[in-house]
Amino acid sequence: MKFKDKVAIVTGGASGIGEYTVREMVNEGARVIIADQNDALGTALALDLNQVKQTVIYTHVDVTNELAVEQMVNLAVSEFGRLDILFNNAGVGTACPTTDLSLEDWRKVLSNNLDSVFLASKHAIRMMKKYGGGSIVNNSSILGHVGQKNAAAYSASKGAVINLTKALALEYAMENIRVNAVCPGYVDTPFIAHFDEEKRNLLISLHPLGRLGKPEEIARAVVFLSSDDASFITGTSLLVDGGYTAQ
């Protein structure tokens, strides 16, 4: 039970990588705040996990709204008594040539993928300092390390997440707060479920292991970075990409 008596927040926790991370954390003994805007999925997940005992709470959160983010952090403390772990997982993407990318869409991606990490980390760190430390994991991407055409906003946001991770790790190391990033390759989540067979096969071909990642594989990496198993790891970005960036 890596997370016995620990309290975690998972943003974007209602589906995909977030959902699997919530499940893994609960299995390891954590009590978890599921933060998302998909109320149907978030409520269903909470009901499922709370069948045995009250281990999770779902809350509707716009992660780009500072007041809402602060309330999310306060909820964890008021309901569960502390905050030990934050997984900044919420994010969005867009795909189009840069010359066709509107300023509105650019700002939407940067706000959801980068501002949200800043806001949640800011308020989580304030609480973690009160309880002796903690661990933050930020969901970046392979596109935080390498570029890809038609993904300027997403790549820019995920690259910035990696450097924000390093800056926070240095800033709060002496407060016993570790900050790391996980960088998935393409993962078989609802985000790509609508892709046709040709596009899906193309994505598979980009990974030397010959398949897409599984959300539970990313979730286990997040659990590792969040746990005491990674107690001497901070400021790093862990690639979980089936060899994508080794080429």
C-alpha positions as CSV (number, residue, x, y, z in Angstrom):
1,M,0.0,0.0,0.0
2,K,2.3,2.8,-1.3
3,F,-0.3,5.5,-0.5
4,K,-1.7,4.4,2.9
5,D,-3.0,7.5,4.6
6,K,-2.1,9.7,1.6
7,V,-4.4,12.1,-0.2
8,A,-4.2,12.8,-3.9
9,I,-5.8,15.1,-6.5
10,V,-6.0,13.9,-10.1
11,T,-7.1,16.5,-12.7
12,G,-8.7,15.2,-15.8
13,G,-9.4,12.2,-13.6
14,A,-12.7,11.0,-15.1
15,S,-11.4,9.1,-18.1
16,G,-8.3,7.8,-19.9
17,I,-5.0,8.1,-18.2
18,G,-6.6,10.1,-15.3
19,E,-9.2,7.4,-14.6
20,Y,-6.6,4.6,-14.6
21,T,-4.3,6.7,-12.3
22,V,-7.2,7.2,-9.9
23,R,-7.9,3.5,-9.8
24,E,-4.2,2.6,-9.3
25,M,-3.9,5.2,-6.5
26,V,-7.0,3.9,-4.7
27,N,-5.6,0.3,-5.0
28,E,-2.5,1.6,-3.3
29,G,-4.5,3.0,-0.4
30,A,-5.0,6.7,-1.4
31,R,-8.0,8.8,-1.0
32,V,-8.5,10.8,-4.2
33,I,-10.2,13.9,-5.4
34,I,-11.3,13.3,-9.0
35,A,-11.3,16.7,-10.8
36,D,-12.9,17.0,-14.2
37,Q,-15.6,18.7,-16.2
38,N,-17.2,15.5,-17.4
39,D,-19.8,15.1,-14.6
40,A,-21.3,11.9,-16.0
41,L,-18.0,10.0,-16.1
42,G,-16.6,11.5,-12.9
43,T,-19.7,10.7,-10.9
44,A,-19.9,7.2,-12.3
45,L,-16.2,6.6,-11.4
46,A,-16.7,7.8,-7.9
47,L,-19.8,5.6,-7.4
48,D,-17.8,2.6,-8.6
49,L,-14.8,3.2,-6.4
50,N,-16.9,4.1,-3.3
51,Q,-18.8,0.8,-3.2
52,V,-16.6,-0.5,-0.4
53,K,-15.7,2.7,1.4
54,Q,-15.5,6.4,0.8
55,T,-12.2,6.7,-1.0
56,V,-12.8,9.3,-3.7
57,I,-14.8,12.5,-4.3
58,Y,-15.7,13.8,-7.7
59,T,-15.7,17.6,-8.2
60,H,-16.4,19.6,-11.3
61,V,-13.4,21.9,-11.9
62,D,-12.3,24.3,-14.6
63,V,-8.6,23.9,-14.2
64,T,-8.0,27.3,-16.0
65,N,-9.9,29.1,-13.3
66,E,-7.8,30.0,-10.3
67,L,-10.6,30.3,-7.8
68,A,-12.0,26.9,-8.9
69,V,-8.5,25.3,-8.6
70,E,-8.0,26.8,-5.1
71,Q,-11.4,25.4,-4.0
72,M,-10.4,22.0,-5.4
73,V,-7.2,22.0,-3.2
74,N,-9.2,23.2,-0.2
75,L,-11.7,20.4,-0.8
76,A,-9.0,17.7,-0.5
77,V,-7.9,19.2,2.9
78,S,-11.4,19.8,4.3
79,E,-12.7,16.3,3.3
80,F,-9.6,14.1,3.8
81,G,-7.4,16.2,6.1
82,R,-4.3,16.8,4.0
83,L,-2.8,16.8,0.5
84,D,0.2,14.7,-0.5
85,I,0.0,14.1,-4.2
86,L,-1.1,16.1,-7.3
87,F,-1.3,14.6,-10.8
88,N,-1.7,17.5,-13.3
89,N,-3.3,15.4,-16.0
90,A,-6.0,17.7,-17.5
91,G,-5.2,19.0,-21.0
92,V,-6.4,19.5,-24.6
93,G,-4.9,19.4,-28.0
94,T,-5.5,20.8,-31.5
95,A,-4.1,19.7,-34.8
96,C,-3.8,22.1,-37.8
97,P,-1.1,24.0,-39.7
98,T,0.3,26.9,-37.6
99,T,-0.8,29.4,-40.3
100,D,-4.4,28.2,-39.7
101,L,-4.2,28.2,-35.9
102,S,-6.3,31.0,-34.4
103,L,-5.0,33.0,-31.5
104,E,-8.1,31.8,-29.6
105,D,-7.2,28.1,-30.1
106,W,-3.6,28.8,-29.2
107,R,-4.6,30.4,-26.0
108,K,-7.1,27.6,-25.2
109,V,-4.4,24.9,-25.5
110,L,-1.8,26.9,-23.5
111,S,-4.4,27.7,-20.8
112,N,-5.6,24.1,-20.4
113,N,-2.1,22.5,-20.7
114,L,0.2,25.0,-19.0
115,D,-1.8,27.6,-16.9
116,S,-3.6,24.7,-15.2
117,V,-0.3,23.1,-14.1
118,F,0.9,26.4,-12.7
119,L,-2.4,27.1,-10.9
120,A,-2.8,23.7,-9.4
121,S,0.8,23.4,-8.4
122,K,0.8,26.9,-6.8
123,H,-2.1,26.0,-4.5
124,A,-1.1,22.4,-3.9
125,I,2.4,23.4,-2.8
126,R,1.0,25.9,-0.3
127,M,-0.9,23.0,1.3
128,M,1.9,20.4,1.0
129,K,4.3,22.7,2.8
130,K,1.9,22.6,5.8
131,Y,1.9,18.8,5.9
132,G,5.6,18.2,5.5
133,G,6.0,17.8,1.8
134,G,4.5,16.0,-1.2
135,S,4.8,14.9,-4.8
136,I,3.6,16.5,-8.0
137,V,3.6,14.8,-11.3
138,N,2.8,16.8,-14.5
139,N,1.5,15.1,-17.6
140,S,3.7,16.3,-20.4
141,S,4.2,14.3,-23.7
142,I,6.7,13.0,-26.2
143,L,5.9,16.3,-27.9
144,G,7.5,18.1,-25.0
145,H,10.8,16.5,-26.1
146,V,10.4,16.4,-29.9
147,G,8.4,18.4,-32.4
148,Q,5.6,17.4,-34.7
149,K,4.1,19.3,-37.6
150,N,0.6,20.7,-37.1
151,A,1.0,20.6,-33.3
152,A,2.6,23.9,-32.5
153,A,0.4,24.9,-29.6
154,Y,0.4,21.4,-28.1
155,S,4.2,21.0,-28.5
156,A,4.8,24.4,-27.0
157,S,2.6,23.8,-24.0
158,K,4.1,20.4,-23.3
159,G,7.7,21.6,-23.6
160,A,6.9,24.4,-21.2
161,V,5.4,21.9,-18.8
162,I,8.8,20.1,-18.7
163,N,10.7,23.3,-17.9
164,L,8.1,24.4,-15.4
165,T,8.5,21.0,-13.7
166,K,12.3,21.6,-13.4
167,A,11.9,25.0,-12.0
168,L,9.4,23.9,-9.4
169,A,11.5,20.9,-8.5
170,L,14.5,23.2,-7.7
171,E,12.4,25.8,-6.0
172,Y,10.7,23.4,-3.5
173,A,13.3,20.6,-3.1
174,M,14.2,21.9,0.4
175,E,10.5,21.8,1.3
176,N,10.5,18.0,0.7
177,I,8.3,18.5,-2.4
178,R,9.3,16.5,-5.4
179,V,8.1,17.6,-8.9
180,N,8.4,15.4,-12.0
181,A,6.8,14.9,-15.4
182,V,5.6,11.9,-17.2
183,C,5.8,11.9,-21.0
184,P,3.6,9.4,-22.7
185,G,3.8,8.3,-26.3
186,Y,0.5,7.8,-28.1
187,V,-1.9,6.0,-25.7
188,D,-5.0,4.0,-26.5
189,T,-7.5,6.3,-24.9
190,P,-10.9,7.7,-25.8
191,F,-9.0,10.7,-27.4
192,I,-7.9,8.5,-30.3
193,A,-10.8,6.0,-30.3
194,H,-12.4,7.8,-33.2
195,F,-9.4,7.5,-35.5
196,D,-9.8,5.4,-38.6
197,E,-7.8,2.2,-39.1
198,E,-5.2,3.9,-41.4
199,K,-4.5,6.7,-38.9
200,R,-4.4,4.3,-36.0
201,N,-1.9,2.0,-37.8
202,L,0.2,5.0,-38.6
203,L,0.5,5.9,-35.0
204,I,1.3,2.3,-34.1
205,S,4.1,2.3,-36.6
206,L,5.8,5.3,-34.9
207,H,6.5,3.2,-31.8
208,P,9.3,0.6,-32.0
209,L,7.4,-1.7,-29.6
210,G,4.8,-2.0,-32.3
211,R,1.8,-0.9,-30.4
212,L,0.1,2.0,-28.7
213,G,0.6,2.6,-25.0
214,K,-2.0,1.4,-22.5
215,P,-3.4,4.0,-20.1
216,E,-2.6,1.7,-17.2
217,E,1.0,1.7,-18.2
218,I,1.1,5.5,-17.9
219,A,-0.8,5.3,-14.6
220,R,1.8,3.0,-13.1
221,A,4.6,5.4,-14.1
222,V,2.7,8.2,-12.3
223,V,2.2,6.0,-9.2
224,F,5.9,5.3,-9.2
225,L,6.9,8.9,-9.5
226,S,4.4,9.9,-6.8
227,S,5.5,7.2,-4.4
228,D,8.4,6.9,-2.0
229,D,9.9,4.4,-4.5
230,A,11.0,7.6,-6.4
231,S,12.1,9.4,-3.2
232,F,15.4,10.6,-4.8
233,I,13.9,11.6,-8.1
234,T,12.9,15.2,-8.8
235,G,13.0,17.5,-11.7
236,T,13.0,14.7,-14.3
237,S,10.7,13.9,-17.2
238,L,10.0,10.2,-17.6
239,L,9.4,9.0,-21.1
240,V,6.9,6.2,-21.3
241,D,6.7,6.0,-25.1
242,G,7.5,2.6,-26.5
243,G,10.7,3.8,-27.9
244,Y,9.2,6.7,-29.9
245,T,11.9,9.3,-28.9
246,A,14.8,6.8,-29.1
247,Q,14.7,6.9,-32.9
